Amino acid sequence: MKNFILYLTFLLTSILSPELSAQYQHVKNIDWNIAATIPPAPGQTTAKGLAGAISDVDHHILLIAGGTNFPNEMPWNGGKKKYYDDVFLYQKTNSGLLLISTEKNLKLPFNLAYSAVCSTPYGIVAAGGENENGLSKKVLLLSPKANEMEINFLPDLPTGLTNGALTILGDVIYLAGGEVESGATDQFLSLDLKKRQEGWKRMINLPQAVSHTVLLHSENSREIFLVGGRKRNPGDTSTLYKNVFAFNLEEQTWRAKASLPYTLSAASGITIGKDLFVFSGDLGETFHQAEKLIAAIDKEQDSIKKEQLSQQKIKLQSNHPGFSKSVLKYSFEKNTWSTLKGSMPYGTVTTNAVRLENEIIIAGGEIKAGVRTPNILLGKLKSNK
């Protein structure tokens, strides 16, 4: 009976979604609150939060799975990053989000974080990612139902990849960028979910090698937008982008669009009506300072000076100011960027933004260098029409 009710809820939402999209195609502001928290990992008494977790909505159920944190010490104090395979399922209620997977110990097939994620008619896809054993080329298809989850595998990626970006148009999913063993890549791949046996196909390369980017499609479904991101440069500071490109599916070409107001990486994004929204992100100032100190430490031969530089890095990272709290809006019609008046309660990166009816959900993420949050943000859309 419970499964039937959930299915009926999903069916009604599907019928009403075009009306909701029209109603909220002119978003003026977003009212944020903390709707729930991610529980502690098994064996832990305090919720440390998660970065790089798989998070999306399927059949009206919010799934949060995998991810990483530093359960003991921060990395600059010798703390080791821990990867997880835990799965949490939530259902939307009038008072927020209700954890519904408490009856069963749900798990991924292996520890996993920083996958490229998107929701499809067949379930939630998580492509690539990483764990303590290195980069993954596996592609999971996750289908949550009530307090259970079905797990299937899609064709492997050509190579292991982490911090890529994924979106879907029709029955085809598109994967952009990410990091392979040699660094950021400019590869652009597609997989037809109705022709899975054909595997991943290489598309025309991205205009630039990039990881930690946002990949979204336009309302008319003729263009795929690549927004910001970064590229690690060996022996130098990373390149952070404010570039925005659109891939035209009919012409099979990339074209430059209006750039972001500033460089931005590790943000999350979503399309609502005729606008594209980008939440939070790393502007790179502290990130670059830390990279410069790390490079100086590696080059320094004098032990005293090396320790002084290490202490500077520890002070810089432990006093991280946090990430952008802004929400940027791009108009497909005007090819312009603007900033919503209201800001987020806090900035959070390496997480996903997902839509559930007229609300945005952003689960966990990194809020300062090495620091995760267990909070699940829920943003209610405010329309000016």
N, C-alpha and C positions, 0 to 999 in steps of 0.2 A: 504493500500500500504506500509506504514511504517513497519507494522508487517511482511509483506512478505519479505521486504528487510533485516530486522534483521534475519529472519529465513534463508534466502539465505546466508547471511554472516556467520552464525553459521555452515551451511551445508558445505560451502567451507572450513572453518577452520577445521572442523572435518576430511575432506578428506585430507587436507594438513598436519595435526598434526603429523602423523608418519614421514613424511619427515623432519618436523621441529625438532622432537625429535632426529632424526639421526644427523641432522646438528649441534645441540647444545648438543650432548652427552659428549663433552669434553670442558667444560666451563673453560676458563682461567681467566676471570675477569668479573666484572659487573659494568657498568657505571650507576651511580645513579643521579636522579634529582627529584625535587618536581613537580609532574604532576598536582596536584589539591589540594584543601583543603576541609575539612568537614565544612559545614555551621554552624553558631550558632544555638543552640536550640531555639524553639519558645519562644519569650519573652526576649531573650538575644541578646545583641548588639555585643558582642565579642565572637569569636569562641574559646572555651576552649579546644577543642579536646576531644577524647574519648579513654578510655581503655576498654578492654573486649567486644568490639563490635563484632557482627556477620559480617564477611566480607568474600566474596568469589565471584566467577564468574560463571554465568549460562547464556547460550545462548548469550555469548559475552557481557554480561552486568555485571558490577561490582556492587554488593550490599553491603551497609554498613548500619547496623541496630542496634538499642539499644545502649548499652554501659553505661559507668559511667564517671563522673568527679566530681570535687569539684568547683562548680560555684562561690562560695563566698570566703571562707577562706580555707587555707590548714588544713589538719586534726590535725596537732600539735597545731594549733591556735583555735581549736574548730570547724573547718569547717565540714559540714556534706556531706557525699557522696550522689550524686543524680543519680538515674537510669533513663534511657530513653526508649521510644518506637518508636522514629523517624526512618524513613527509607529513605535512599538516594540511588539513582540509577545513575550510570555513564556509558557513552559509550566511547570507545577508539576513538580518533581522531588523525590526523597527528600532532597536536600541544600538545596533552596530553590527559586528561580525561575531558569529558563534562558532567556536571550535567544535567540529563534529567527528573528528577522527580519533577520539580518546579511547574508544573501545578496542581498537586494533593498533598494533605496532607496525604502521606502514613504513616501508623502506624502498629506496631506489635500488637498482641492481648493484650499484657501487657508489662510493663517495663521488660527489660531483659539484663543481662550482663554475661560474663564469661562462655558462652555455649561452648560445644565441637562442632566444625563446620567442614563440608566437603561438597564438591560438588558431586552430583550424577547425573545419567542420568534422574532422576525424578525431580530434583531441588536441592536446597541447604538445607542440614539438619543442624539444630541447636538443640543439645541434652542437656537437663538440663540447668544449669546456676543458677542465683540468682537475686533477687531484694529486695526492702525494706521489703518484707514480708517473706524473707528467701529463702531456696533452692527450686529449681523447678525440678519436674520429667517429665515435659512436653517435647515433641519432636516435633519441627516444621518442616514442609517441605515448603520452600519458593521458588516460581517460578516467578521471575521478567520477565516482558514482556513490552518493550517500557517504558512508564511512569506509568505502573501499576504493581501490584504484587498479585499473587494468594497465599493464605495461606491455608495449610491443616495440620492436626495433624497425626502423626504416633503414634504407641502404646507408652504408658508411660514407663519411666524407672522404675525398681523395687523400687527405692527410690529417693528422691531429691538428686541432685548432682551438684557440680559446679567445674570449672577448670579441667574438664576431657579432653581427647584427642580422636579424631575420624578420621578414614580413611575408604576407601572403596576398595573392591576387587570384581570385577564382579558386582553382584547385592546385595552383603552382606556388611553391614557397621559394623565396629568394634569399640567399645568404651573401652578405657583403663583408669583406675585410676580415679582421681578426688578426691574431698573432700565431704564427707557426714557429718552428724551431729557430729560424733565421731572423725573426722579428715580424713587424707588421706586413701584411700582404695586400695586394691590390686585386685579389681574385674576386670574381662575382659569379656565383653558382645558382643553379635552379634545379628543382626537383618537382616533377608532376606527380601529385599524390594519387592520380588515377592510373599512372603508368610507372609505378614504383620500380618495376623490374628493369627499367631503363637507367636507373641510377641518376646520380648528379651530373648535370651538364654545365660546361664552362660557358659563361656569357662573355661579352666584351669586357675587358678589364676596367676597374674603377679608374677615375682620373688621378687618384693618388693612393698610395699604400696607407691603410688606416686601421686602427683598432679603437675600441671604446667609442664607437659612433652610434648615431640614431638612424634607423632605416624605417621609413614609413611610406605609405602610398597615398596618392591624392584622392579626392572624393570621386573624380571621374574615372579613376582606376586606369588611367593611361600613362601615369608617371610614378616612378619610385624615387623618393627623396633620400639623399645621403647628407646627414647634417653633422658637421663638426667632427670631433674625434682627435686622435693623436697618433704619432709614430715615434717609436723609440729609436734613438740614434746611438749606436755604440761609440763610447768615448766622448759623447757630447750630450747636451740636454735634448729632451724629446721635442719634436715639433708638434705644437698644438694648433688645431685648425679652427678657423671661423668660416671656412668655405662651405657652401651648400651647392649640391649638384642634383639634377633630376635626370633619371633615365627614362627616355621615351620608348615605350614598349612597341609602338608601331614602327618607329624609325630605327630602333635599336641603337640609339646614340645617347651620350651623356652631354648635358648642357649646364653651364653655370647659372645659378639663380642668385638672388640677393643674399649677401653674406650675413651671418650672425652679427650682432652688435659687438661681439668680442669673442676671443678664442674660447672654446668650450669642449670638454671631453667627459666621458663617463656619465653623461646625462641620460634621462629617460624621456620618452615622447609618446604622443598619441595623436591620431587624427579625429577631429570632431567637425562634422559638416564641411564647411569650406575653409577651415583653418587647421593648421598643424600646431601642436603645443609641445614645448620642450621644458622639462622640469629640472631645476637645480643644475648640477654640473660643476666641474672643476675648471676654474679660470687659469690655473697653472702657476700662479705666483709662488706659493709655498712649495709646490711640486718641483719647480725649476730650481729653487734655492737648495732644496734637499739633494737634487741630482748633482748640482755643482759641488756641494760639500762631499758627497760620496765619491765623486771623481777626484777631488783634491786629496781625500783620505787615501785612496788607492795609489796615488802618485807619490805621496809624502814618504820620505825615508826616515826622517827624524822621528823617533818614538814620542818625544815630548810634544812636538807640533802635531803629530798624528792624533794623540789623545786630546789635545785642545780642539782640533777640528771635530773629533767624535763627540765631544761634549757640546759643541755648537749645534751639531746635527740633532742630538738628543733634545736639546732645549727648543730648537725650531719645531720638531715634530710633536713633542709633548705639549707645545703651546699652539698647535694648529688652530687657526681661526674658524675652521669649518668651511663648508662649500656654499655656493650661491643659493640664495633663498628665492630667487626670481623665477617667474614663469614667463617664458617668451612665447609669443603667438605670431605665426606666419600666415599671411593671407594668400591662398592660392590665386585668387582673382587679381590682387594688387601687386603680388610679388614684393611684399614689404614685411618687415619685422617690427613688432611693438612689444612692450612689457606690460603685463597685467598690473593693475594698481596694487592689489593685495599680494603679499608675499607668503611663502610657505612658513610653517612654524620653525623649520630647520632645513638646511640643505642635506640631501642624501644622494649618494652616487653608487654606481655598480649595482643597481636594482632596476626593476621594470615598472612602468606605469601601465595599468590596465583599466579598462572601462567596464563598469557594471551599471547598466541603465544610465541614469543621469549623474553618476558619481565616478570619481577617479580613485583607484586604490594603488598606493605605493607601499610595498611591504619591505621593512627592514632597510638594509643598505649601510654604507659607510658614511658616518657623519663627521668624522675627523680622521686624520692619519691613523690607521690601525684600529679605530674605534667604530664598532657597529652599534646599531640600535635594534631593539626587539619590537619597536612600535610599528603598527600598521596604520599609515595615514589614509584617511578617507576624505576626499574633497568633493563637496557638492557644487555642481555647476550652477552658476547664476547667469541667466540670459537677459539681454537688454530688449528682448522682444516677447 
